[in-house]
Amino acid sequence: MKKFYPFLLLLGVFAWIGYMESPNMKPEDHFQTPVSTEDSETEAVATQKKEDLFTTMELELVHEGTKVVDGSKVEAYREYEIHKDRDGNIIKEVPTEHYNYIRYE
């Protein structure tokens, strides 16, 4: 009987994982989160501007500069959040902390 304990424990773990990953489980069931009231949701929507409701956000790499490091050319690109309205006009550009570097030998 002692030989079956690890097997039963492993079977129990798989059963628990299967239950937690089942389609009947909702993400809200995993953790208890405070329930939001409708008042706070309507306040958040009311504070938004009308033109902000129809915007899109794209990520774009913008060339920041070129340097020569150890005899190699290095180009730096910074990621920006580009917010556009429904007509495609740029509303604002927000720089992020993400950089990409390309080194040419």
CYANA upper distance limits for C-alpha pairs under 8 A (distance plus 0.5 A):
  1 MET  CA      5 TYR  CA      7.59
  3 LYS  CA      7 PHE  CA      8.18
  4 PHE  CA      8 LEU  CA      6.56
  5 TYR  CA      9 LEU  CA      6.53
  6 PRO  CA     10 LEU  CA      6.55
  7 PHE  CA     11 LEU  CA      6.56
  8 LEU  CA     12 GLY  CA      6.55
  9 LEU  CA     13 VAL  CA      6.76
 10 LEU  CA     14 PHE  CA      6.78
 11 LEU  CA     15 ALA  CA      6.63
 12 GLY  CA     16 TRP  CA      6.68
 13 VAL  CA     17 ILE  CA      6.71
 14 PHE  CA     18 GLY  CA      6.50
 15 ALA  CA     19 TYR  CA      6.65
 16 TRP  CA     20 MET  CA      6.71
 17 ILE  CA     21 GLU  CA      6.58
 18 GLY  CA     22 SER  CA      6.47
 19 TYR  CA     25 MET  CA      8.11
 20 MET  CA     25 MET  CA      6.77
 20 MET  CA     30 HIS  CA      8.45
 21 GLU  CA     25 MET  CA      7.31
 25 MET  CA     29 ASP  CA      7.05
 26 LYS  CA     30 HIS  CA      7.89
 27 PRO  CA     31 PHE  CA      8.15
 28 GLU  CA     32 GLN  CA      7.45
 28 GLU  CA     33 THR  CA      7.97
 36 SER  CA     40 SER  CA      7.55
 36 SER  CA     41 GLU  CA      8.02
 37 THR  CA     41 GLU  CA      7.28
 38 GLU  CA     42 THR  CA      6.68
 39 ASP  CA     43 GLU  CA      6.68
 40 SER  CA     44 ALA  CA      6.80
 41 GLU  CA     45 VAL  CA      6.93
 42 THR  CA     46 ALA  CA      6.47
 43 GLU  CA     47 THR  CA      6.75
 44 ALA  CA     48 GLN  CA      7.34
 48 GLN  CA     52 ASP  CA      7.03
 48 GLN  CA     53 LEU  CA      7.84
 49 LYS  CA     53 LEU  CA      7.46
 50 LYS  CA     54 PHE  CA      8.34
 51 GLU  CA     55 THR  CA      7.77
 51 GLU  CA     85 ASP  CA      7.72
 52 ASP  CA     85 ASP  CA      8.06
 54 PHE  CA     85 ASP  CA      6.54
 54 PHE  CA     86 ARG  CA      6.27
 55 THR  CA     83 HIS  CA      6.99
 55 THR  CA     84 LYS  CA      5.86
 55 THR  CA     85 ASP  CA      4.87
 55 THR  CA     86 ARG  CA      6.37
 56 THR  CA     83 HIS  CA      6.14
 56 THR  CA     84 LYS  CA      5.79
 56 THR  CA     85 ASP  CA      6.92
 56 THR  CA     86 ARG  CA      7.91
 57 MET  CA     81 GLU  CA      6.84
 57 MET  CA     82 ILE  CA      5.99
 57 MET  CA     83 HIS  CA      4.98
 57 MET  CA     84 LYS  CA      6.89
 58 GLU  CA     81 GLU  CA      6.23
 58 GLU  CA     82 ILE  CA      5.61
 58 GLU  CA     83 HIS  CA      7.06
 59 LEU  CA     79 GLU  CA      7.00
 59 LEU  CA     80 TYR  CA      6.15
 59 LEU  CA     81 GLU  CA      5.29
 59 LEU  CA     82 ILE  CA      6.60
 60 GLU  CA     79 GLU  CA      6.01
 60 GLU  CA     80 TYR  CA      5.79
 60 GLU  CA     81 GLU  CA      7.05
 60 GLU  CA     82 ILE  CA      7.47
 61 LEU  CA     77 TYR  CA      6.19
 61 LEU  CA     78 ARG  CA      5.86
 61 LEU  CA     79 GLU  CA      4.92
 61 LEU  CA     80 TYR  CA      6.72
 62 VAL  CA     77 TYR  CA      5.76
 62 VAL  CA     78 ARG  CA      5.81
 62 VAL  CA     79 GLU  CA      6.77
 62 VAL  CA     80 TYR  CA      7.53
 63 HIS  CA     75 GLU  CA      7.95
 63 HIS  CA     76 ALA  CA      6.62
 63 HIS  CA     77 TYR  CA      4.97
 63 HIS  CA     78 ARG  CA      7.05
 64 GLU  CA     75 GLU  CA      8.14
 64 GLU  CA     76 ALA  CA      5.91
 64 GLU  CA     77 TYR  CA      5.77
 64 GLU  CA     78 ARG  CA      6.81
 65 GLY  CA     75 GLU  CA      6.41
 65 GLY  CA     76 ALA  CA      5.97
 65 GLY  CA     77 TYR  CA      7.86
 66 THR  CA     73 LYS  CA      7.45
 66 THR  CA     74 VAL  CA      6.12
 66 THR  CA     75 GLU  CA      4.92
 66 THR  CA     76 ALA  CA      6.75
 67 LYS  CA     73 LYS  CA      6.38
 67 LYS  CA     74 VAL  CA      5.75
 67 LYS  CA     75 GLU  CA      7.02
 68 VAL  CA     72 SER  CA      5.90
 68 VAL  CA     73 LYS  CA      5.03
 68 VAL  CA     74 VAL  CA      6.44
 69 VAL  CA     73 LYS  CA      6.86
 69 VAL  CA     74 VAL  CA      7.19
 71 GLY  CA    105 GLU  CA      8.23
 72 SER  CA    103 ARG  CA      7.03
 72 SER  CA    104 TYR  CA      6.19
 72 SER  CA    105 GLU  CA      5.56
 73 LYS  CA    103 ARG  CA      6.27
 73 LYS  CA    104 TYR  CA      5.62
 73 LYS  CA    105 GLU  CA      7.27
 74 VAL  CA    101 TYR  CA      7.04
 74 VAL  CA    102 ILE  CA      6.03
 74 VAL  CA    103 ARG  CA      4.93
 74 VAL  CA    104 TYR  CA      6.78
 75 GLU  CA    101 TYR  CA      6.10
 75 GLU  CA    102 ILE  CA      5.69
 75 GLU  CA    103 ARG  CA      7.06
 76 ALA  CA     99 TYR  CA      7.36
 76 ALA  CA    100 ASN  CA      6.44
 76 ALA  CA    101 TYR  CA      5.21
 76 ALA  CA    102 ILE  CA      7.21
 77 TYR  CA     99 TYR  CA      6.09
 77 TYR  CA    100 ASN  CA      5.59
 77 TYR  CA    101 TYR  CA      6.75
 78 ARG  CA     95 PRO  CA      7.85
 78 ARG  CA     96 THR  CA      7.79
 78 ARG  CA     97 GLU  CA      8.05
 78 ARG  CA     98 HIS  CA      6.53
 78 ARG  CA     99 TYR  CA      5.02
 78 ARG  CA    100 ASN  CA      6.92
 79 GLU  CA     95 PRO  CA      6.79
 79 GLU  CA     96 THR  CA      6.17
 79 GLU  CA     97 GLU  CA      7.80
 79 GLU  CA     98 HIS  CA      6.08
 79 GLU  CA     99 TYR  CA      6.68
 79 GLU  CA    100 ASN  CA      8.48
 80 TYR  CA     93 GLU  CA      6.84
 80 TYR  CA     94 VAL  CA      5.97
 80 TYR  CA     95 PRO  CA      4.87
 80 TYR  CA     96 THR  CA      6.09
 81 GLU  CA     93 GLU  CA      6.13
 81 GLU  CA     94 VAL  CA      5.47
 81 GLU  CA     95 PRO  CA      6.77
 81 GLU  CA     96 THR  CA      7.58
 82 ILE  CA     90 ILE  CA      7.35
 82 ILE  CA     91 ILE  CA      8.26
 82 ILE  CA     92 LYS  CA      6.73
 82 ILE  CA     93 GLU  CA      5.23
 82 ILE  CA     94 VAL  CA      7.10
 83 HIS  CA     90 ILE  CA      6.37
 83 HIS  CA     91 ILE  CA      6.01
 83 HIS  CA     92 LYS  CA      5.87
 83 HIS  CA     93 GLU  CA      6.80
 84 LYS  CA     88 GLY  CA      5.88
 84 LYS  CA     89 ASN  CA      5.80
 84 LYS  CA     90 ILE  CA      4.91
 84 LYS  CA     91 ILE  CA      5.76
 84 LYS  CA     92 LYS  CA      7.81
 85 ASP  CA     89 ASN  CA      6.10
 85 ASP  CA     90 ILE  CA      7.18
 85 ASP  CA     91 ILE  CA      7.05
